């Protein structure tokens, strides 16, 4: 009995224990039972505290060509304020795959150990940064970062998958943008130009014209959407729709600039009201005289509206402009935009405003001509 008691007491110094959360009772924290990590970082509090928590972050790299996961292990001697702790690798939030806990007793001193395992699958070899996010003990931050590098993956592994995901994300983003344009503008071209302008005071757009006119904001929205969906580029199966921290500023800038450009481009579609005492035929003659003088091409001359476009030359800063004029009782509506049948151009360099002023001045000059009263 004495011998059995001695043997039993020999096992008392280290005892595994399960906690209420159902953690494994196996002791994973003894140095002799574990593989040494490839990268190790001790975490320290960001402010002076009397009772410092022991916490370290370890990275275990793949050892064979078949292994693709990098194992990341966070060990603490007490439970963090937020469980499980959040780890982020190059902007991707990692999901805790398993938890462990143990209790060791040595020289009458109890030591708790809490461990959290994470898996990270890199697309290819390279350098990465693992960060803790909101890791606190008693509201004291222990956040830090651990740089590590992976060089054991086969050369080019995962590149084909990444290329497929890249094409998929681009197709989804820009395809969605085109679908939104189609839903918004595919019916506007069904209505007559004059009828639509008199009802809305805005230029109607077809899907093709809309894609040309709003090309710049569409590109900005598309790039921002690709950045938001960027987790698909690294791992399609485990994408968390997480936005990379360092890309937040770029995404916010692109979305803000895209909304601003949408507002500016939409304002360019508004028609200007011009009161006049001339009848439709006299307005047409004034319009035709300006067109002949400036070598415009008359595209449409109807009873309700006039449409023309300029002919660009080598030194012209734009791809050309279109001029629209709609007749109304005692007034007419006029607008000029960059040529929607050509390439997209954000700036008109004052040429659209100049076109409208030329027509308005021609109408005003014709109003000064006295009307002959038949005897």
C-alpha angles and dihedrals in degrees: 000000000000091000092049090049091053091049091049093049089051089066095050099083093072121035127167115221134187117225129214092269092065097253119170114270095216114111106240095167104073110108094223092055098050138064115249112254122246091224127023133182129181113216120221131192118262091227136034113276133173096224108044117197117229109232134157137177120216134187124203115194126211111273100196136042089247093059116085102166124094108212116218121193129193116193126188135171092223138028114276121234090249116046123228097025117233119242123188124197114194090333097313115117110228122221117228106243099188143356132214136188136183142174123215126188119201125167088349093303117123117216122189123204125193120187134189124194125205133182124216122185112200118206092220143347116296147101122302139179123222114202133186115226122208093344102167138160114200088348092303113127121234096174117149141143134243118202115209137167134217120211104152099083119104111265110269095010112159096009094112091051091047092051091050091049091048091054090045094052093046091048092050095047100045093034089055090050092053091047090053090051091049093050091047102044111019093097099045094078090056090071122073117261096237094044092049094046094048089051100043106013087228134109112255115233133207119213090260093049091046092052089051095045096045098035096117097052090042090056091049092049090047094052091046090051091051090053091049091051093042095118086075088066092064105034123000094189096052101034110147097187086241117162114226110247096227091051096055092089092050092048093049091048093049094047092047093047091045092053091047092051090047089055092048094045092047091053090055089064093062117107123228119232115227119185114214142169093216123103123234095268092052091048089051091052091051090048092048093050091053091047093051092047093050096036096245121168114233108224100176135009111182138155091261107032147009127220127188139157135208123241111234123223132202094271096043109119094213136048089250136280138253124221121206125189124180122192121230136167109286091349145042135220121230137183138164126197137170109283106280092199091062132057122309116271125179098198131051095187089225094301096117091051089047092053092054093046091052092055094044092048091050090052092048091049091050090050088060092060108096115241114240112239112212114239 
